[in-house]
Amino acid sequence: MRFIHMADVHLGCVPDGKTEWGSQRRREIWETFQESVHDAADMHADLVLIAGDLFHSPPDEQMLREVSYLFSSCPGVCFALIAGNHDCMTKESAWRRFHFPDNVAVLGPDGCECITFTQFGCEVYGFSYDRPQIDKPLYDGLMPDENDAFHILLAHGGDALHIPYRTEEMERSGFDYIALGHIHKPQIVLKDRAAYSGALSPIDAGDEGPHGYIVGETHGHSVHLQFVEKAKREYVTMTVTVNEEDTALSLRDEVASAIRKRGSGNIYKIVLKGQRRIGVHFDTELIAGCGMILSVSDQTAPALHLEMLRQTYKGQLIGRYIESFEQDAQRKYAAERQSGATGISSGQTDASYDQRLLAGLSDVQRKALMAGLEALLAGKS
């Protein structure tokens, strides 16, 4: 038997809704799902498993009709699905009134059900959510019937508010494969026994990395799994290192070049790190125009050459301000150097004044020193 395991499709979701590409992303989620269903037909898969959250919210009848038509267009493939916490089957839900074609089995919310596919010797167990949160470990203790079928459990959850489970319980449950949903990152829970397929497409900036579905090939009661990347784009956090020579324009060009290399179709969060010239503040909106960029975070610090400034302004306000941090820094640096906690080697006797001072300050003190000096130097200029 060959099957596809997918989950967390979130049809109807509009990722990055406030951006100019938000509506495009909504269409892409539908298109990726449609292509994945057709993949099942093209590879002659016997079964498609959907482990919850096919929809981003409880679907109306029209959304169910759209999906039903798609399933009916692949009559040689069987579909088994459950509703998750996002698209749960409440008593008023359209799920309960809708009739899918004969090749589709929807497992309801009233206790664990078993659907038998005799044509390829498989039984699928599971149940749908009837509400957004279920904090009881309802998968613990579930076991398949004792027969020769290949036993699959469709399950959705894994955190404290969404059917928590214990891996050791799953391991001894007797299911040949457990198709998991709810966690958006693809991951193996039990080797060739239980896995999260992850979200079919990334739906928010936290969904970094590849996304797609799992293809399973059974051999008796064992299964071989292969992850297939399917999403049209990824969310990527890109760190750009800044130096004193950089300007907003040079950073814009550097970011644009990096995006071309990494993939212009991806969606980026840009993080600027390093040291900038004193008094320089980068135009993050200019940098954000380089592509599909959700945010630009400027985490740079001013390049303050403390020893040089102390000597240059000795006896003046700036010099005294730097020296006011020395006593605390010397005590802390000496204590931490003995324990090796400064990040400066105990054998490194030539540590600079700047290194010693900064190593002896807390994060709050460092920020105060930098912010105060930048303000004082700006006033000078």
Disulfide bonds with the S-S distance in Angstrom:
none
